[in-house]
Amino acid sequence: MSRVERIESQIEELTPDELSVFREWFADFDAQVWDQELQADVEAGKLDNLGERALRDHASGRSTKL
């Protein structure tokens, strides 16, 4: 049995209250991981092309106010 399969099995055994606490913890954890990945991509310049394209589109009138 893999580590993930063991974790899945343990999650399946949680009570409804424990599962609720786990869901909240995991949502926070997952958001933090995503934020770190996004920050690393920004620092590495991986999003520069998208930003430049958005600015060009806006300057040429191809955007609308939110």
C-alpha angles and dihedrals in degrees: 000000000000124000091252091051090052090051091048090051091050092049090052089057095055120114117241090259092049090047090053091052090046092050091053092047093047094048090053092044093048092049091052092050091048091049091052092049092048092048091050090050091050092049091048091053094242091136098044094098092052092051093047091049091050091051091049091049091049093048090051092051097255095127136075133212116259 
